[in-house]
Amino acid sequence: MDQLPSYLTISDQPSEVLKSLIEKWKPDLVAILVDENTKNSCLPKLTIENPLVVEIKSGEENKNLITCENIWSALTEHKFTRKSLLVNLGGGVIGDMGGFVASTFKRGIKFVNIPTTLLSQVDASIGGKLGVDFNHLKNHIGLFKDPDHVIVNPDFLETLNTREFKSGFGEVIKHALIHDKPQWEILRASTFENQNWQELIPKSIAIKNAVVSEDPTENGIRKILNFGHTIGHAIESHFLLTPDKLLHGEAIAVGMIVEGHLSLQKGWLTEAEFSEISDFIVSSFTLPNSLPDMNSIADYLLQDKKNDSRGINFSLLNGIGKCEFDVSVSPEMIKKSLTAYS
């Protein structure tokens, strides 16, 4: 049976969990990293004595080294040491960047992630991937390091608007498609609005943890977690430079449809399975009607971290609930799938 990570606690009393960790570790100083949204909606729910509150601007466009410098400067100015603690209160951007900052400040201080979005609760806070974007390339600078602890409070999801909430649903769908066909059947039996989040959140976390535990540094099977991400990251990066920005989960939803079509071209999905997947995703999200052509996203695809000397590599479905990794795909197939989406 899939298990939750040993460093994760699901609790509706995050302050009490955090206080117990502080009492155990006895850090000399504590900082809480927030953005303007979590400062207003989530920080009041944490009753921690005299933390330094470091605020950054929300949004993927601020997940960069300039923002990291600002956080490092704040910690330095307030005389944080290697015995200090950084608490990352927010979504995937806060968790990825805050973890990266903590892991590199004075060669590493303890950090706790308190994810406040569905996306960060089921995906970004699990598995130890930390990093920032560089020259508009997603997560181009980073490292692997697990948080010292993760505190998941499902009540924080009440602070999200519908679009942000749905963004995390993309990763929930992905986890089921790559690893758990019965879970996929549960998902598609209900609309987004009628999903049972109390059951889905721990189940989705457990699926990712099962994969990550087998391959912590992504040398093999962990690559299946990238289903939808090769195209998805390229699409996300492309739209990041336009007024019509996509949230991460929306871009991954697009990526799963396009890469599902690649699986169809490989003969690994039937027409019925591909339609089942694409119809459910389209019904769950508001997605762009058309995509940029291959030339517009080629540079992003060529920079994908899964690539090797053979070219662009994908993780593709081999039936629902199964996934193959390191799959080479020709540019012609990619063009065909991009066209088929539009």
Residue pairs with C-beta under 8 A, 6 or more apart in sequence:
2 203
2 206
2 207
2 209
2 210
3 206
3 209
3 210
4 10
4 202
4 205
4 206
4 209
5 126
5 146
5 150
5 205
5 209
7 146
7 147
7 148
7 149
7 150
8 125
8 126
8 149
8 150
8 151
8 152
8 205
9 17
9 149
9 150
9 151
9 152
10 152
10 153
10 154
10 201
10 202
11 17
11 151
11 152
11 153
12 153
12 154
12 155
13 153
14 45
14 46
14 114
14 151
14 153
15 45
15 46
15 47
15 48
17 149
17 151
18 46
18 48
18 87
18 112
18 114
18 151
19 48
21 112
21 148
21 149
22 30
22 48
22 85
25 85
25 110
25 148
27 83
27 84
27 85
27 110
28 81
28 83
28 84
29 52
29 78
29 79
29 80
29 81
29 84
29 85
30 48
30 50
30 51
30 52
30 84
30 85
30 86
30 87
31 51
31 52
31 53
31 54
31 74
31 75
31 78
31 80
31 84
31 85
31 86
31 87
32 43
32 46
32 48
32 51
32 52
32 53
32 54
32 86
32 87
32 89
33 54
33 56
33 71
33 86
33 87
33 88
33 89
33 90
33 94
33 98
33 101
34 42
34 43
34 53
34 54
34 55
34 56
34 89
34 90
34 94
35 55
35 56
35 57
35 58
35 90
35 93
35 94
36 55
36 57
36 58
37 58
37 90
37 159
38 89
38 90
38 91
38 94
38 116
39 53
39 55
41 116
41 159
42 89
42 90
42 114
42 116
42 156
42 159
43 53
43 89
45 153
45 155
45 156
46 87
46 89
46 114
48 87
51 87
52 74
52 75
52 78
52 80
54 71
54 74
54 75
56 62
56 67
56 70
56 71
56 94
56 97
57 67
58 90
58 93
59 93
60 93
60 133
60 236
60 240
60 245
60 248
61 240
61 245
62 93
63 93
63 96
63 97
63 132
63 133
64 132
64 133
64 134
65 132
65 134
65 141
67 97
67 132
68 97
68 100
68 101
68 132
71 97
71 98
71 101
72 101
72 105
75 84
75 86
75 101
75 105
80 105
80 106
80 109
81 106
81 109
82 106
82 107
82 108
82 109
83 109
84 109
84 110
85 109
85 110
85 111
85 112
86 98
86 101
86 102
86 105
86 109
86 110
86 111
86 112
87 111
87 112
87 114
88 94
88 95
88 98
88 99
88 102
88 111
88 112
88 113
88 114
88 147
89 114
89 116
90 98
90 114
90 115
90 116
90 117
90 120
91 115
91 116
91 117
91 119
91 120
91 124
91 164
92 115
92 117
92 119
92 120
92 123
92 124
92 248
94 120
95 113
95 115
95 120
95 124
95 125
95 147
96 124
96 129
96 130
96 131
96 132
96 139
96 142
97 130
97 131
97 132
98 111
98 113
99 111
99 113
99 130
99 145
99 147
100 130
100 131
100 132
100 141
100 142
100 143
102 108
102 109
102 110
102 111
103 111
103 130
103 143
103 145
104 143
108 145
110 148
111 147
111 148
112 147
112 148
112 149
112 150
112 151
113 120
113 125
113 147
113 149
113 150
113 151
114 150
114 151
114 153
114 156
115 121
115 124
115 125
115 150
115 152
115 156
116 153
116 156
116 157
116 159
116 160
117 156
117 157
117 160
117 164
117 165
117 167
117 168
118 157
118 160
118 164
118 165
118 167
118 168
118 169
118 172
118 197
118 201
119 167
119 168
119 170
119 171
119 248
119 249
120 168
121 152
121 154
121 157
121 168
121 201
121 205
122 168
122 171
122 172
122 175
122 200
122 201
122 204
122 205
122 208
123 168
123 171
123 175
123 204
123 208
125 147
125 150
125 152
126 150
126 205
126 208
126 209
126 212
127 146
127 208
127 209
127 212
127 216
127 222
127 225
128 144
128 145
128 146
128 147
128 212
128 216
129 139
129 142
129 144
130 142
130 143
130 144
130 145
131 139
131 140
131 141
131 142
131 143
132 139
132 140
132 141
132 142
133 139
133 140
133 141
134 140
134 141
136 237
136 240
136 241
137 237
137 300
137 303
138 233
138 236
138 237
139 305
140 303
144 216
144 217
144 218
152 201
152 205
154 197
154 198
154 201
157 165
157 197
163 247
163 286
164 247
166 192
166 249
166 250
166 284
166 285
167 247
167 248
167 249
167 250
168 249
169 192
169 195
169 249
169 284
169 285
170 228
170 248
170 249
170 250
170 252
170 253
170 256
170 285
171 204
171 249
171 252
172 187
172 200
172 204
173 184
173 187
173 253
173 256
173 280
173 281
173 284
174 225
174 227
174 228
174 252
174 256
175 183
175 204
175 207
175 208
176 183
176 184
176 186
176 187
176 204
176 207
176 321
177 184
177 227
177 256
177 277
177 317
177 320
177 321
177 323
178 211
178 224
178 225
178 227
178 315
178 317
178 321
178 322
178 323
179 207
179 210
179 211
179 224
179 321
179 323
180 207
180 321
181 319
181 320
181 321
182 321
183 203
183 207
184 320
184 321
187 195
187 200
187 280
188 276
188 280
190 196
191 283
191 284
192 284
208 225
211 221
211 222
211 224
211 225
212 222
212 225
214 220
214 221
214 222
215 221
215 222
215 223
216 222
220 325
221 325
223 306
223 315
223 325
223 326
224 315
224 323
224 324
224 325
225 315
226 306
226 315
226 325
227 256
227 259
227 315
227 316
227 317
227 323
228 252
228 253
228 255
228 256
228 259
229 252
229 255
229 315
230 255
230 259
230 301
230 304
230 306
230 312
230 313
230 314
230 315
231 254
231 255
231 258
231 259
231 297
231 301
231 334
231 337
231 338
232 248
232 251
232 252
232 253
232 254
232 255
232 256
233 251
233 255
233 300
233 304
234 297
234 300
234 301
234 304
235 246
235 251
235 254
235 255
235 291
235 292
235 297
236 246
236 248
236 251
236 252
237 297
237 300
238 292
238 296
238 297
238 300
239 245
239 246
239 251
239 288
244 288
246 254
246 288
249 285
250 285
250 286
250 287
253 281
253 284
253 285
253 287
254 287
254 288
254 291
254 341
256 277
256 281
257 277
257 278
257 281
257 282
257 341
258 291
258 337
258 338
258 340
258 341
259 314
259 315
259 316
259 317
259 337
260 269
260 274
260 277
260 278
260 317
261 274
261 278
261 336
261 337
261 340
261 341
262 314
262 316
262 329
262 333
262 334
262 337
263 269
263 274
263 316
263 317
263 318
264 270
264 271
264 274
265 333
265 336
265 337
266 316
266 327
268 316
268 317
268 318
268 319
268 324
269 277
269 317
269 319
269 320
273 319
273 320
276 320
277 317
277 320
281 287
289 342
290 341
290 342
291 338
291 341
291 342
292 338
293 335
293 338
294 331
294 334
294 335
294 338
301 312
301 334
302 312
304 312
304 313
306 313
306 314
306 315
306 325
306 326
307 313
308 326
310 328
311 328
312 328
312 329
312 331
312 334
313 325
313 326
313 327
313 328
313 329
314 327
314 328
314 329
315 323
315 324
315 325
315 326
315 327
316 323
316 324
316 327
316 329
317 323
317 324
318 324
